[in-house]
Amino acid sequence: MLPPSILSRSRAKLTPYYALLPAEGIVKSTLPAWAKTVARVQAAPQIGARFVQMLLEIEEGGGTRGPISDGLEHFFYVLHGAVDLRVDDQRAQLSQEGYAYVPAGVPFEVQAATAARLIWLKRRYEQIDVPAPAPLFGQRADVTPRPGDVEGAFTQHLLPLDDVAFDMAVNILSFRPGIYFDFVETHIMEHGLYMLEGQGIYYLAGDQHEVQSTDFIWMAPYCPQFFFCTGWGETAYLLYKDVNRDVQP
């Protein structure tokens, strides 16, 4: 027998324009190149995305079985715990709210110093006539929040804002209670959005959804979107988008 109201309680929604995926509905996957690791795939080409995003849950001592070099560019953001990351000949320990960018074709290894949860994003790099970016490591606390167009909204740019070598942006947007966008966005950039904390209402292609910490949202290009921060505390989310490339007919 189905538990009472199990279908009406689900907030999951998949359309050609967006997907809302609460964490509890994303089942475990295993990855051949990773040991003692559970992967929960949030975005993939099968959903319509042009990138892949996963939530990795790594046991202490787990991680990659060896160097990974798949020709893609990668971005990691640590939600909990700590991992040791080796990128080519560079090593760094990423603790909670630490992040790293791995250029396309550069081998990397990840080992969990403690049990860890992290966002892993990967995509094909679009080369132009400038040198590709170098590996980059950072910490959220070291990135100055920039005020948005609306008072009470802030953006932290985890990757360099004005460097056209980067074909992706990964930002943290934060909102004080009651703050919202001042217009409905419709633009060419695709999005992957992970709710870090708080709650709100997201307008997506004519639908309104209550969203909360650990939810994931994929937005296709030109998906009409709008966010309103509800609740008593600040809301923040990690946001990927493709940037800095010309549009091809």
C-alpha positions, 0 to 999 in steps of 0.5 A: 500500500502507498503511504497516505498522500505520498504522490501529493507530497512530492515536489518533484517536477520535470518539464522541457524548460526546468526540473525541480528535484528535491534531494529525497527523490534522487536515488543513489548511483555508483561510479566506476572511478570512485571508491566508497562514494555515492553519487546522486546525479542532479543534471545530465544530458538525459534531462536536457542539460549541457552539463553534468552536476552531481552530489557526491557523498564520500566516506572517510578514505574514499574518493577517486581510484586513480587520476581522472583525465576525461577531457572535461573541465570540472568544478568542486564545492565542498558542502560538508567535511574535507577532501584532499584534491590533487590537480596535476602537480598541485595539492590542496585541502578543501574544507567546508565551503572550499571550492576548486576549478580543474581545467579541461584535460588536467588530471585530478584525484580526490580523497576524503580526509573525513566523510564529505559531501560535495557538488561536482560539476563537469562540462566540455570546455569551449576553447577560444583564441585565449589561453585556457584557465589555470587550476583555481582553489578558493574558499567562500569566506574569502570572496567578497559579496557584491551588492546586487541591483536590489538592496539585500541581495548579494553575489559572490563570484567564485570564478573570475568575473571578467576573465573570458578564458572561463566559459562558465560562472559559478556564483553564490547568490544570497538574499535577506528575508523578503528580498526578491528579483526586480524582474523576471529573467529570460536569457540564453544562459542555462542554469544549475542551482543548488539550495545551500540554505534557507527557503523561498518561492521560485517562479519557473516558466509559469509555475511557482514552487516552494524551494528549500535547502538541498533542492536542485533546480535545472533551468533551460536557456530562456526559461522565465525565472524569478526568486522570492526569499521567504522564511525568517533567515537568509537564503543562499544558493550555488548557481552555475551558468555558461558565459563568455562565448558567442552564439552560433547560428 
